[in-house]
Amino acid sequence: MNDFPDRFNLPEDAYQGFFRADNAKNAPAWAAVMSYPHVRVSAPGGTVRYETPKAYADAADWTSREATGWVRSEGVTPRRLHESTQKVHLLGGWTRFNAEDNPILENRVTYILTKIEGSWGIQARFGVDSFMGYKVEETTAAVEDVAKEFVVHVGEGNLSACAKLCRLPLTVVHVGNVITATSETDIVELLQGYSGRGISLKRARAVQTGSNGAVVEVVTEFSDGEEEIGIVVVGKQQDRWSIAGTSKISH
Protein backbone atom coordinates (compact mmCIF):
# COMPACT_ATOMS: atom_id res chain seq x y z
CA MET A 1 0.00 0.00 0.00
CA ASN A 2 1.23 3.46 -0.92
CA ASP A 3 1.08 5.67 2.18
CA PHE A 4 1.36 8.76 -0.01
CA PRO A 5 -0.92 8.37 -3.05
CA ASP A 6 -1.58 11.22 -5.42
CA ARG A 7 -5.16 10.19 -6.26
CA PHE A 8 -8.09 9.84 -3.87
CA ASN A 9 -11.38 8.02 -4.40
CA LEU A 10 -13.21 9.74 -1.54
CA PRO A 11 -13.05 13.22 0.02
CA GLU A 12 -12.23 11.60 3.36
CA ASP A 13 -9.26 9.80 1.76
CA ALA A 14 -7.74 13.14 0.78
CA TYR A 15 -8.48 14.53 4.25
CA GLN A 16 -6.64 11.66 5.95
CA GLY A 17 -3.85 11.89 3.39
CA PHE A 18 -3.39 15.53 4.38
CA PHE A 19 -2.40 14.51 7.92
CA ARG A 20 -0.27 11.53 6.89
CA ALA A 21 1.85 13.69 4.61
CA ASP A 22 1.99 16.56 7.09
CA ASN A 23 3.13 14.35 9.96
CA ALA A 24 5.76 12.75 7.72
CA LYS A 25 6.91 16.23 6.66
CA ASN A 26 6.69 15.01 3.09
CA ALA A 27 6.21 18.21 1.10
CA PRO A 28 5.48 16.66 -2.35
CA ALA A 29 2.94 14.24 -0.83
CA TRP A 30 1.33 17.09 1.11
CA ALA A 31 1.03 19.10 -2.08
CA ALA A 32 -0.50 16.11 -3.90
CA VAL A 33 -3.50 16.13 -1.54
CA MET A 34 -4.67 19.50 -2.87
CA SER A 35 -6.68 20.68 -5.86
CA TYR A 36 -5.27 23.75 -7.58
CA PRO A 37 -5.33 26.62 -7.33
CA HIS A 38 -5.41 25.92 -3.60
CA VAL A 39 -6.22 28.57 -1.02
CA ARG A 40 -6.28 28.76 2.75
CA VAL A 41 -8.45 31.45 4.34
CA SER A 42 -8.02 32.32 8.00
CA ALA A 43 -11.21 33.73 9.53
CA PRO A 44 -9.44 36.37 11.67
CA GLY A 45 -6.22 36.46 9.63
CA GLY A 46 -5.06 36.44 6.03
CA THR A 47 -5.36 34.40 2.86
CA VAL A 48 -2.65 32.31 1.20
CA ARG A 49 -2.95 31.01 -2.35
CA TYR A 50 -0.91 28.39 -4.22
CA GLU A 51 -1.23 28.02 -7.97
CA THR A 52 0.61 24.70 -8.41
CA PRO A 53 1.77 21.63 -6.41
CA LYS A 54 5.36 22.85 -6.75
CA ALA A 55 4.48 26.22 -5.23
CA TYR A 56 2.80 24.47 -2.29
CA ALA A 57 5.67 22.02 -1.76
CA ASP A 58 8.30 24.75 -1.99
CA ALA A 59 6.50 26.77 0.69
CA ALA A 60 6.13 23.83 3.10
CA ASP A 61 8.10 24.44 6.31
CA TRP A 62 7.63 22.81 9.70
CA THR A 63 10.29 24.84 11.56
CA SER A 64 8.01 27.29 13.35
CA ARG A 65 5.60 24.54 14.33
CA GLU A 66 8.39 22.37 15.72
CA ALA A 67 9.57 25.33 17.79
CA THR A 68 6.30 25.09 19.73
CA GLY A 69 7.06 21.47 20.64
CA TRP A 70 4.92 19.93 17.88
CA VAL A 71 5.68 16.38 16.79
CA ARG A 72 2.41 15.33 15.18
CA SER A 73 -1.15 16.39 14.34
CA GLU A 74 -4.29 14.31 14.58
CA GLY A 75 -7.33 15.12 12.45
CA VAL A 76 -10.73 15.22 14.09
CA THR A 77 -13.33 12.84 12.70
CA PRO A 78 -14.67 14.60 9.58
CA ARG A 79 -18.33 15.17 8.78
CA ARG A 80 -19.88 16.02 5.43
CA LEU A 81 -21.96 19.17 5.72
CA HIS A 82 -22.90 19.56 2.04
CA GLU A 83 -22.11 17.44 -0.98
CA SER A 84 -22.56 17.14 -4.71
CA THR A 85 -20.89 14.88 -7.25
CA GLN A 86 -17.94 17.27 -7.59
CA LYS A 87 -17.78 19.23 -4.33
CA VAL A 88 -17.96 18.48 -0.62
CA HIS A 89 -17.88 20.79 2.39
CA LEU A 90 -16.16 18.68 5.03
CA LEU A 91 -16.19 19.80 8.66
CA GLY A 92 -12.87 18.84 10.21
CA GLY A 93 -9.87 20.19 12.05
CA TRP A 94 -6.95 19.02 14.11
CA THR A 95 -5.14 18.78 17.43
CA ARG A 96 -1.38 19.20 17.66
CA PHE A 97 0.62 17.10 20.12
CA ASN A 98 4.09 17.37 21.65
CA ALA A 99 6.63 14.62 22.33
CA GLU A 100 4.85 13.75 25.60
CA ASP A 101 1.66 13.27 23.58
CA ASN A 102 0.02 16.22 25.28
CA PRO A 103 -2.25 18.47 23.18
CA ILE A 104 -0.76 21.90 22.56
CA LEU A 105 -3.21 23.49 20.09
CA GLU A 106 -6.62 22.80 18.54
CA ASN A 107 -8.35 24.21 15.50
CA ARG A 108 -11.50 23.69 13.47
CA VAL A 109 -11.36 23.92 9.70
CA THR A 110 -13.89 23.42 6.92
CA TYR A 111 -12.20 21.61 4.03
CA ILE A 112 -13.65 22.26 0.58
CA LEU A 113 -12.92 19.21 -1.53
CA THR A 114 -13.40 19.01 -5.28
CA LYS A 115 -13.31 16.13 -7.72
CA ILE A 116 -11.14 16.91 -10.72
CA GLU A 117 -10.29 14.34 -13.41
CA GLY A 118 -11.69 11.57 -11.22
CA SER A 119 -9.72 12.36 -8.05
CA TRP A 120 -10.70 14.27 -4.90
CA GLY A 121 -8.45 17.01 -3.55
CA ILE A 122 -8.63 19.88 -1.08
CA GLN A 123 -9.40 23.01 -3.08
CA ALA A 124 -9.64 25.31 -0.07
CA ARG A 125 -9.48 25.45 3.71
CA PHE A 126 -11.56 27.86 5.79
CA GLY A 127 -9.90 27.99 9.21
CA VAL A 128 -11.61 29.27 12.35
CA ASP A 129 -8.09 29.83 13.75
CA SER A 130 -9.33 30.90 17.17
CA PHE A 131 -10.92 27.69 18.39
CA MET A 132 -11.22 27.52 22.18
CA GLY A 133 -12.67 24.03 22.52
CA TYR A 134 -16.18 25.25 23.17
CA LYS A 135 -18.99 27.14 21.49
CA VAL A 136 -18.73 30.91 21.78
CA GLU A 137 -22.27 32.30 21.89
CA GLU A 138 -21.29 35.92 21.22
CA THR A 139 -19.37 34.89 18.11
CA THR A 140 -22.21 32.68 16.91
CA ALA A 141 -24.74 35.51 17.04
CA ALA A 142 -22.39 38.00 15.39
CA VAL A 143 -21.39 35.83 12.43
CA GLU A 144 -24.94 34.63 11.78
CA ASP A 145 -26.10 38.26 11.76
CA VAL A 146 -23.46 39.16 9.15
CA ALA A 147 -24.59 36.30 6.91
CA LYS A 148 -28.26 37.26 7.30
CA GLU A 149 -27.58 40.92 6.56
CA PHE A 150 -25.64 39.97 3.43
CA VAL A 151 -28.56 37.96 2.02
CA VAL A 152 -31.03 40.75 2.85
CA HIS A 153 -28.91 43.25 0.90
CA VAL A 154 -28.70 40.86 -2.06
CA GLY A 155 -32.47 40.53 -2.05
CA GLU A 156 -32.84 44.31 -2.01
CA GLY A 157 -30.36 44.68 -4.85
CA ASN A 158 -28.02 46.71 -2.64
CA LEU A 159 -24.83 45.07 -3.84
CA SER A 160 -22.57 47.86 -2.61
CA ALA A 161 -23.79 47.18 0.93
CA CYS A 162 -22.98 43.49 0.39
CA ALA A 163 -19.45 44.39 -0.65
CA LYS A 164 -18.94 46.44 2.50
CA LEU A 165 -19.72 43.36 4.61
CA CYS A 166 -16.75 41.55 3.01
CA ARG A 167 -13.02 41.57 3.72
CA LEU A 168 -10.55 42.00 0.91
CA PRO A 169 -9.37 39.89 -0.69
CA LEU A 170 -12.61 37.91 -0.82
CA THR A 171 -12.19 34.26 -1.84
CA VAL A 172 -14.87 32.48 -3.88
CA VAL A 173 -14.27 28.74 -4.30
CA HIS A 174 -15.45 26.83 -7.37
CA VAL A 175 -14.50 23.38 -8.69
CA GLY A 176 -11.03 23.77 -10.16
CA ASN A 177 -11.17 27.54 -9.90
CA VAL A 178 -10.77 30.02 -7.05
CA ILE A 179 -11.77 33.63 -7.66
CA THR A 180 -10.02 36.33 -5.66
CA ALA A 181 -11.94 39.61 -5.49
CA THR A 182 -9.54 42.43 -4.67
CA SER A 183 -11.96 45.37 -4.65
CA GLU A 184 -15.56 46.18 -3.75
CA THR A 185 -16.21 46.62 -7.47
CA ASP A 186 -15.09 43.01 -8.06
CA ILE A 187 -17.55 41.82 -5.41
CA VAL A 188 -20.44 43.79 -6.92
CA GLU A 189 -19.68 42.28 -10.33
CA LEU A 190 -19.66 38.77 -8.87
CA LEU A 191 -23.11 39.36 -7.38
CA GLN A 192 -24.75 40.73 -10.53
CA GLY A 193 -26.18 37.32 -11.40
CA TYR A 194 -28.41 37.43 -8.31
CA SER A 195 -30.18 40.63 -9.33
CA GLY A 196 -33.92 40.25 -9.78
CA ARG A 197 -34.05 36.61 -8.70
CA GLY A 198 -36.06 37.15 -5.52
CA ILE A 199 -33.60 35.58 -3.10
CA SER A 200 -34.66 34.82 0.48
CA LEU A 201 -32.86 33.31 3.45
CA LYS A 202 -33.88 29.88 4.71
CA ARG A 203 -31.08 29.31 7.23
CA ALA A 204 -27.88 30.88 8.57
CA ARG A 205 -26.19 28.68 11.15
CA ALA A 206 -22.68 28.73 12.58
CA VAL A 207 -21.21 25.23 12.16
CA GLN A 208 -17.67 25.86 13.47
CA THR A 209 -17.02 28.63 15.97
CA GLY A 210 -14.03 30.23 17.64
CA SER A 211 -13.48 33.44 19.56
CA ASN A 212 -12.60 35.52 16.49
CA GLY A 213 -13.98 33.55 13.58
CA ALA A 214 -16.48 31.01 12.38
CA VAL A 215 -17.79 29.10 9.40
CA VAL A 216 -21.48 29.69 8.75
CA GLU A 217 -23.84 27.51 6.75
CA VAL A 218 -26.08 29.65 4.54
CA VAL A 219 -29.13 28.23 2.73
CA THR A 220 -31.09 30.49 0.38
CA GLU A 221 -34.02 30.07 -1.97
CA PHE A 222 -34.92 31.93 -5.15
CA SER A 223 -38.38 32.86 -6.36
CA ASP A 224 -38.21 30.11 -9.00
CA GLY A 225 -37.80 27.51 -6.25
CA GLU A 226 -34.09 26.87 -6.78
CA GLU A 227 -32.19 26.36 -3.55
CA GLU A 228 -28.57 27.26 -2.98
CA ILE A 229 -26.55 25.92 -0.07
CA GLY A 230 -23.15 27.12 0.91
CA ILE A 231 -20.75 28.35 3.55
CA VAL A 232 -19.09 31.62 4.40
CA VAL A 233 -16.07 32.11 6.62
CA VAL A 234 -16.47 35.17 8.83
CA GLY A 235 -13.74 36.74 10.94
CA LYS A 236 -13.16 39.59 13.33
CA GLN A 237 -10.50 42.19 12.61
CA GLN A 238 -10.23 45.47 14.54
CA ASP A 239 -13.63 44.87 16.17
CA ARG A 240 -15.33 44.40 12.78
CA TRP A 241 -16.91 41.16 11.59
CA SER A 242 -16.62 40.53 7.85
CA ILE A 243 -16.91 37.74 5.27
CA ALA A 244 -13.55 36.49 3.99
CA GLY A 245 -14.58 33.60 1.76
CA THR A 246 -17.48 31.62 0.36
CA SER A 247 -18.24 28.31 -1.34
CA LYS A 248 -21.63 27.24 -2.72
CA ILE A 249 -23.38 24.16 -3.98
CA SER A 250 -26.60 24.56 -6.00
CA HIS A 251 -29.41 22.00 -5.80
N, C-alpha and C positions, 0 to 999 in steps of 0.2 A: 504493500500500500504506500502511495506517495503522500507523505505528510504535508507536502506543499504543492498541491495541484494548482493549475492556472485556469481551470474550468469548474463550474459549480452547478449542480443540478437543481438545488433548492436555495432560496434566500438564506435559510438558516445555515446551510453549508458554508456559504461565503462569510457569514457572521462568525462562525466558529473558526474558520480559516484565518480571519483577521487576528484573533488572539493567539493562535498557534504561531503564526509568523512573527507577530509582535514579541511574544515571549522568547522566541528563538533569536530575536534581533536579526532576522533575515530580511533585509531591505527589498530585494527583488520579489520574494514571495509575498511580502506585505503589499507591495505595489500591485501584484497580480490579483489581489482580492477586489480591487476597485474597478468601477466603470469610469470612463473618462469622457469629458473633463470631470474631475472629482473635486468636490468642494467641502470644506468643513466650516460650519457657521457656529460661532459661539454666541449664545443668547446675550450675555452681558459684555462680550468682548468683540473680537474682530472676525474677519473672514479670510480663509486661506484657500487658494485655488491651484490645482495641478492639472496641466493640460495632457500630460503623457505619463505612462508608467515610469519612464526614466526620470522625469522631473520629481515624481514622488519618491522614488528610491534614492535619488541623490540628496534629497532633503531629509531623509530619515536619520535621526540622531537620538540616541538614548542617554546621552551624557547627563543632561540636566535632570532627567528622571532618576537615574541611578544615584545622583547626588542627594536625593531625598531618602535613600535607603531602599528604593524599589528593586525587587528581583523578579516579580512576575505580576501579571494581571489576570483576573478571572472574570469572564463575562457573566452578567446576570442572565437568567433564563429568559430568552426573547419571547415576545408575543406579537402576533400580527394584528395591527390595528385596522389597516385597510389593505385591500389587495385587488389586483387585476392580473391579466395574463402576463403583463410586462412590467408591472411596478408593484412594490410592496412597501408599506410603511411599517417598519419593525421596531417595536419598543424594546430597548435594551439598555446597556450600560455596563459598568465595570467597577470592580474593587481592586485596588493596588495593595500588594503585600510586601513586607520586608523579609529579610533573611530568617527572622524568628517566626515567620508566617502570621504576623500581626497585621491587620488592615491599617493602611496609612492614609488612604483617600478613596472616596466614592464619587461616582458621577452617574447621571442618567442621560442617555443619548437616544434620539430617534434616528435609526438608520434607514435611508431611502435606497432600496435596492431595485435595480432595473435588469431586465433580461435583454441582452444584446447578442445577436448571432448565436442564440441557443444557450448562453451561459449567464448566470446571475452574478452581479457585482454590486458593490456599494457605490452608488452615484454621489451620495451626499450624506453628511452627518450633521444633525442639528443637536448641539450639546447644550444642556441646561447650565453646566459649568458653575453651579453654585449649590449643588445638591447637599442637603443637610441631614439626609436620612429620614426625613419626615415631611408631611405635607405642610406647606406654608399657606395659611388661609388668606393672608393679606395679598400675597403674590397671586394666588388663584383668582381672586376677585378682580385684581388690576388687569391681568393679562386677558381674562375673558371679556372684560369691558372694552379693551382695545380692539379685540377681534369683532365684537358686536358693533362697535362704532364704525369700523371699517366697512362692514357689510351694509350698514344703514346709509353711509355716504355713497356707496356704489349704487344702491337702489335709488337714491335721489339724483344720481348723475353728477354728484359733486366730487369729481375725480381728483381735483387739486387738494381737497381735504383728505382724501385717501392717502395721497402721496405724503402729506405732512405727518401721517401716523407711522410712516416707515423710516427706517434707518438706512443710510447709504454707506456702502453699496447694498442694494436689495438683491437677494439671490432667489431665482425662480428655477425650480428643478423640473426638467422634463426627462423623458427616456432618451439617453444618449446626447443630451444637450442641457447645458446650464446657462441661463441668461443672467447677466449681471447688469442691473440698472444702476447707473452712476449719477443720475440726476432725477429731480422730481418730474421733469418733462418725460424722461424715459418711462417712469412709472405710469404716468397718465396715458402714454401711448400703449403700454401693455394692457391697460384696463379698458381701452376703447371698445373692445369686443363685447363688453357687458352692457353697453349703453342700450337702453330701451328694451331690455329683456325681462324686466319685472322681477328682479332677484329679491328673495326674502330669506331670512335666517331661520333654520330649523334647530340648530344646536351649536353652541360654542362651549367647549369643555376642556379644561386643562387636564392633560393626560400624563405629563411629567413636570414636576414643579421643584424649583429651588428657591433660594432667597432672592436672587437677582435675575431669574430667567425661568422660562417655561416653554413647553411645547403644547399648543392648543389645537384640539380637533375642531374643525369648522365644517358644518354641513349646511349647504344652501339649496334652495329650490327656485327654479325659474317659472315664469308664468305658463310656459308650455309643458310643464310637468317634469322637465329634466332635472335630475339631482346631481349636485357636485359635492364630493367629499374631499377633504384635504386637511392639511396641517399648516400652521404658521409657528415660527419660533419667535418669541417675544422676549426682549431683554430690557434691563434697566441701566441707563447710563445718565449720570448727572441728574438723578431724580426724575428722569423721563422714561416712560415705557414706550417702546416702539417695536415695530415688526421688522425683523432682519432677514427673514427668508420664508418661502412658501413652496409647497408641493401639493398637487391636486390629482385626483383620480375621478373621472366622469363616469357615471352609471347611466 
